[in-house]
Amino acid sequence: MLDTTRLNVHQLRARMRDFFGGGTASGLRLSIVSFGYKYGLPVDADLVADCRFLPNPHWIPELAPMTGQDAPVRDYVLAQPGATQFLDHYAELLRVVLPGYEREGKRFVTLAVGCTGGKHRSVAIAAELAARVAALPALEGPALEGPALQGPAPEGDVDVQVVHRDLGRE
């Protein structure tokens, strides 16, 4: 018999996982969804990043018909002032936030990355951010210092997937 009267929902989930086994899924699943603001925010987004501060390749005739998956557009977007700093800081933010979500029992997190149409900037930034998160060493390290951020290490690596919601929509 298991007395659950003094357990909150997160403690209960952990006890049930310990008692019955955690299944085959381990760690956190991060879905990075690129989107266009003109089509609306993804309704299931936990976090939203806005890339509209970067110059829009739509206004460059040779880049306009391409997407953020094409090397010339990707290189253009990533070379813009602020792009590298944005990616560095957002990846660092995720090093703090994702283990917190995992400690709270969340297994699926959706990060929406938006630009105007969801074709150029958000596509390039989403792919680059996914690569950076996938390369993080089990989401632990210097970003998790200090009393407020200490706690158990994440249970597993982060599984990252990228979805381009509005690509090809125009």
C-alpha positions, 0 to 999 in steps of 0.5 A: 500500500502506498500512502499518497495523502501528503504527496503533491502531483509531482511527488506522486508521479515520481513515486508511481514511476519508481513503483511501476517503472518509467517505461522506455521514455527517458529525458525530455523531448524538445520540439522547436517549431518555426512559425510565421507571426502572420499565421498566428502563434502555435497554441501549444508553445511553452516558450516563444522566441522572436526573430523579427529583430534580424533583417528579413531575407524576403527583401533581397531578390536573390534570397526571397524565393529560398527558405531558411533551409537553403545555405545562402539564406541560413548563412545570411541570417546567421551572419547578421548582427545579434544573431550569434548572441541571440543563439548563445544566450537562448541556448544558455537560457535553455540549459537552465529552463529545461532541467527545471521543466524536467524536475517538475515532471514535464516530458514535452516542451515546445519552443516556438521560433517566429518571424514574419512569414515563417520561411527564412529567419525562424527556419534558420534560427530554429535549426541552429538552435536545435543543433546547439541544444542537441550538443549540450552535455546533458544540460548541466554545467556552469549555467546551473550554479548557485543555490536556487539552481542546484538540484538533481541532474536531468534524468536523460538527454534532451531529444530535439526535433524541429518542425517548420509549421508554416514553411511552404504556406505562402 
